[in-house]
Amino acid sequence: MFKTRLLSGIILVIIALATIISGGWILWGTLFLISLKGMTELYKIADVEKKLLGFIGLLAAVVYYAFLAVDMGNEDWFAIIAIGFLIVLMAVYVFTFPKYKANQVMTVYFGMFYVAVMLSYVYRTRILEQGAFLVWLVILCSWGSDTCAYCVGMLIGKHKMAPVLSPKKSVEGGVGGVVGAALLGAVYAFAINKFAKGADADALRYAVICGAGSMISQVGDLAASAIKRDNDIKDYGHLIPGHGGILDRFDSVIFTAPIIYYLSVMLMK
């Protein structure tokens, strides 16, 4: 099991490196496909992945990513998609009543924003000025923070962070994840300033962004666990051997990406 998980992790890192470094349409397309798969995993829990409601949710994601690709200057389209999506879902709900339950409609609506919109901020961050460097903070704040939290928790963890939801996570581990992510951010800033052409990284700002991102990352991890607990499932899927589904592996990235984007926009001015 460990070898399978390790091999899958290595492959994921290689894919992340290739797509993020490439940026542009390659990153956009990868995130688009990951979003559709992640939404399908969530919709399966609500038993709508092969029904009209699920199809409408996936179609909304297609429309969102299409607008994201061609128009980043005017955000009015986002509100139009959000409102139009809700109206269409409610129309299906009322005109097919009682075929679908209200919680299914809410899951479909929630899923598009929780997965597709939140993950798209990896692409949004990548196309910022200095985005080629800033986008890696998403990885440091999610996967890096998770590793630091795990190590510190194993060494000195005593106080449970969420004893019912995730008994193995400790407050000490959470703090270690935040501090570790901040240190990784600072080290990363020094490294790219020295070795990368065109980098203009402020170590303190990178540390602040990574520390804040780590806190949100841990919320994302626990949120994904809470949804699984509510629905009595161990994993969202089996796409990634040893890791589960897309939502099992990208749960923290989903929450971290928007935070990194907005903190970068605010702090890098």
N, C-alpha and C positions, 0 to 999 in steps of 0.2 A: 504493500500500500504506500509506504514511504517513497519507494523508488518511482512509483507511478505518479505520485503527487509532485515529486521533485522534477521529473521529466516534463510533466505538464506545465509546471511553473517556469522552467527554462524556455519552453516553447512560447509561453505567454510573453515572457520578457523579450524574446527575439521579435515577436510580432509587434509588441509595443514600440520597440526601438525602430523597426522598419517603418511603421506607419507614422509615428510622431516625427521622426526625422524627415520623412518625405513630405508630410503635411499635405496641404491642398486637397485635391480630389481623392487621393488615396486615404487620407485620414478621414475625410468627410464620408466616404463610402464605407469604410470600416465601422465607424461609429453608427452609421445608418443601419447596417446589418446587425450589429450588436444590439442596438435599440429595439429593432423588430423582434429579435430572438428573446430579449429580456422581457418585453411586453407580452409575448406569447407565453412565457413561463408564468407570469403573474396572472394572465387571463385564464390559464389552465386551472389555477386554484379556484377561480370564480366560476368555472365550467362554462366559459364563453369563448374559448380560443378558436372553436370551429363553428361559431354561430355569428349571426348578423352583427350583434353588438361588438364582438371581438374584431370582426372585419372593419367596422367603422373606426374603431380605435387605431388599428394599424394604418388605415387610410389617412387618418388625421396626422399620424407620424410621418407618412410619406409627404403629405402636403407641407407640413412644418419644415422638413429637411429640404424640400424643394425651394421654399422661400428663403431658407437659411443660406442656401448655396448662391442665390442670385441677388439678394438684397439684404445687405447688412447696415445700410444707412438709415432706413426708416423702419421703426419698430411698431408702427401702427398695425402691420399685418399680423403681428403676434396676438394682439387683442381680438382681431377679426377671427382668427383661427380658433382661439379659446372660446369665444362666444358662439361662433357657428357650430363648433364641435358639440357644445353643450345642447344647443337647440336641436341638432340632428338626433343626438342620443335620446333626449326627452321625447321627441316625436316618435321614435321607434318604440320607446317604452310605453307611451300612452296608446298608440294605435295597434300595438300587439298585445296589450294588457289582457290577461295576467301572465303572459309567456315569460317575462323577465322580472326578477325581483329588484327592488331599489338598490340593494347592496351591490348587485351585479353592475348596474348602471354606474354607480359611484366608483367601483373598482376600475371600470373601463376608462372613465374620465381621469381618475387619479393616476392610472398607469401610464398614460401618455406623457404627463408632466413629470412624474416620478422617474421614469426611465428615459424616454426620448429627449425631453427638454433638458433635464439635468445633465445627461451625458453629453449633449451637444456643446456644453461649455468647455469641453476639452478642445474641440475645434475652434470655438470662439477665442479661447486663450491663445491657441497656436497662431492665429492670424493677427494678434495684437503686435504693436511695435515691441520688439524684444521678445515676442511670443515664442520664438524658437528656443529660448532659454527658460522663459517663465512656465511653459507648459509642463516641464519636468517637475515642477513643484507639486503638481497634482499627484504624481507617482510617489514623491518623497513623503507627502502628507497622508497618503493612504497606505500603500504597501510598506513604506519605510517606517511610518509611525506604528503600524501593526506589529512589525518585527521588534521594534524597540519596546513596545508595551508588553509583548509576550516575554521577552528576555527579562525585563525588570520584574514583571509579575511572578515569573518562575523563581527568581532569586529572593525577593523580599516581600512579595505580595501577601498581605494578611487581611486587609479590610475589603469586603466584597463591594463591588461597584453596583451590580444589579443582581442580587443573590437569587432571585426567582427566575429571571430571564436568562442570565448567563453566569452561572455560579463560578466559573473559572476566571472571570475577569475581576481584577482588583483595582482599588483606588490608586495604589502604588504603581501598578502597571499603567494605568491611565495617565498619571503624572509623568511616568517615564516615557510614555509615547509622545507626550507634548514636548517635553524637554529634548528628547532624542530627535524629534522632527525639526525643532528649532535649530539644534546643532547641525543636523544634516543640511538644512537650508543655508546656514552660514558657511559651512565647509564647501558646499556646492558653489556659492557665490565667489569665494576665493579661488576655487578651481577654474571656473569658467573665465574669470577675469584674467587668470594667468595663461590659460591654454587655448581659449576660444577667441577668434577674431570677431570684433564687433560687440562683445559683451560689455555691458555697463551695469554690473550688478552691485547693489548696495547690500553688504552682508547683514546689517541690522534689519533692513526691510525684509530681506529674504527670510531671516530667522522669525520675524514677527508673523509674516504670512504663513510660514510652515507651522508655527506653534498654534496659531488660530485654526488653520486648516486641520491640524491633528485633532483638535477638540471636536470639530464638526464631523470628522472622519469616524470617530468613535461613536458618535450619535447615529451615523448612517449604518454602521455595523450592527448596533443594537436594534435599530429600527427594522432591518431586514430579518433579524432573529425573531423579533416580536411578531412579525407577520407570519413567519413559519410556525411559531408556537401557537398562534391563534388558529392556524389551520391544520395543526397536527402533522406537519411534514418535516422531514429531516433536511432535504435539499430541494432547491427549486427545479433542478434538472440533472442530467447526467452528461451534458455536452463536454465538459472538461474533466477528464478522468482524475479522480483524487480530489477534486475541488467542488464538483457539483455543477450547477448551471451558471449562466451568465450573471444572474443576480447574486449568487453565492460569492462569486469572485470580484464583482464590481460594486458590491454594496457600499463600500466606503468611498470609492471613486465617484459614485453618483452624487453624494453629498458634498464631496470635497471640491469638485470641478467648478461649480458656480462661485464658491467662496474664494477660490484662488483667482478666478476671473475678476470679480468685483474688488477684491483687495488689491490686486495688481493695478487695476484701473485707478483706484483712489490713491494708492501709495507711491505709484511710479510716475506721477505727474511732476 
